[in-house]
């Protein structure tokens, strides 16, 4: 690419940006200018602060302190960089490569211009001056050998931006399908939330919660040995931590700074070469994927057709039947289940239940130390099978909000309305069952819980499911609300409907209260000396399930008539796209 071509492209991009700012209004232009000025000011102040900190505050500290400063800086940078990925993957290219291909301009030049322009972000503006100033300050305070930190930091920034740009291009290619786009954005958000909980899980795994009184009761000799044992354990962990700095690329900056502070140069040189090498590899892969995409070779060719088609002998999902369920209700349940597995907003609703599974299940497994009391185990098992339902409240109390235009098929179908509600309930059962049983298994392994209590918890899961199904069958026809495609946000609702929905969701825990009645009765009977807690819990759970099955069967016809009476109003609400 010639300089005249590059100048023309940059001028065109600047002109388009000016037009966008002018159309957005004077207020938006002023706010953009103020934010840009503040970012540049923060970057300049950060560079000066890094220079002063490196030259004076870190001039005579140990290499371990310098390692901590650089690791903290890079951790903060990567945190803000990861948050920015959610917006970066949704942003279009600075220059439309597809339109530039009609001009005598090389794709390589457009690629590098887009690469540089896409990384003028707040994270780069704020953190890079601080890193550069800190490197120069360390060179002024500890010796000129610390100047090797400048190319090392530059290589680290290039490595991160190159692979981020490659990841962004790959995600943009995948997200050509709108449904896949929403699923990827929701998955990245969920992954970021899970990663934010990873330090807590690691700390709980490695840290033993010892009571302070245990150390007070120790003799001096044993206390001294215990302290030395703890010091040796921390020393081994720190040695492992230092070893990771030699093999993990994002830790090479801290490793180079530590060795430079101690007089060693080769780790910094090797880290610089490694980061620049990984950056070049990432850029080359990003360029090849970009070129394949615009040349139409990014999508793999379909498998060749066979000369003789083989007739499938297995039945599809919708052709199956459920034992003990009417054929119409079974067909509805399987159709609803298939629809929910493909809907992005349903996956996002289920992500809340997965968070309960990962966060609370992990904390339950790693925090527990020693056997628990027999009185606590039944309540822990009941809580394990109840927790997933709190993340599914949007699905349980709003059966038809996710159907939208598909609700017309239910209105026109000759299926009895109570069977539609039965199908809706059965379609949610696999999701709740999978998460609830997994969490119960984790509780069983962590506590450990007797098998009689586990069996009682399975019956209590059935009780909770029937209770919430009855509540949902009542609330869904009375207070339907349309859910925006690809999100869990309902459309604009009347004030009274919004208040009633809040009350319905607030009554969710109250509805779950009868599920905890069997473990309470088991605890009371065991305290009075009448019967052991586990058999009592199992007995009351079985009686409660039998009662709920009868109540659920009696409520289905009445809720079906309510649905038939309200179906026209439900159709109007869930199919109305104007918000």
Secondary structure as GFF3:
##gff-version 3
##sequence-region A 1 579
A	DSSP	alpha_helix	3	24	.	.	.	ID=ss1
A	DSSP	alpha_helix	26	52	.	.	.	ID=ss2
A	DSSP	pi_helix	53	57	.	.	.	ID=ss3
A	DSSP	alpha_helix	63	88	.	.	.	ID=ss4
A	DSSP	alpha_helix	97	100	.	.	.	ID=ss5
A	DSSP	alpha_helix	107	118	.	.	.	ID=ss6
A	DSSP	alpha_helix	122	142	.	.	.	ID=ss7
A	DSSP	three_ten_helix	144	147	.	.	.	ID=ss8
A	DSSP	alpha_helix	148	174	.	.	.	ID=ss9
A	DSSP	alpha_helix	178	206	.	.	.	ID=ss10
A	DSSP	alpha_helix	212	216	.	.	.	ID=ss11
A	DSSP	alpha_helix	220	247	.	.	.	ID=ss12
A	DSSP	three_ten_helix	249	251	.	.	.	ID=ss13
A	DSSP	alpha_helix	252	262	.	.	.	ID=ss14
A	DSSP	alpha_helix	266	294	.	.	.	ID=ss15
A	DSSP	three_ten_helix	317	319	.	.	.	ID=ss16
A	DSSP	alpha_helix	327	342	.	.	.	ID=ss17
A	DSSP	alpha_helix	344	355	.	.	.	ID=ss18
A	DSSP	pi_helix	356	360	.	.	.	ID=ss19
A	DSSP	alpha_helix	361	367	.	.	.	ID=ss20
A	DSSP	alpha_helix	374	391	.	.	.	ID=ss21
A	DSSP	alpha_helix	393	396	.	.	.	ID=ss22
A	DSSP	three_ten_helix	404	406	.	.	.	ID=ss23
A	DSSP	alpha_helix	407	412	.	.	.	ID=ss24
A	DSSP	alpha_helix	417	447	.	.	.	ID=ss25
A	DSSP	alpha_helix	451	478	.	.	.	ID=ss26
A	DSSP	alpha_helix	495	506	.	.	.	ID=ss27
A	DSSP	alpha_helix	508	511	.	.	.	ID=ss28
A	DSSP	three_ten_helix	512	516	.	.	.	ID=ss29
A	DSSP	alpha_helix	517	528	.	.	.	ID=ss30
A	DSSP	alpha_helix	533	574	.	.	.	ID=ss31
###
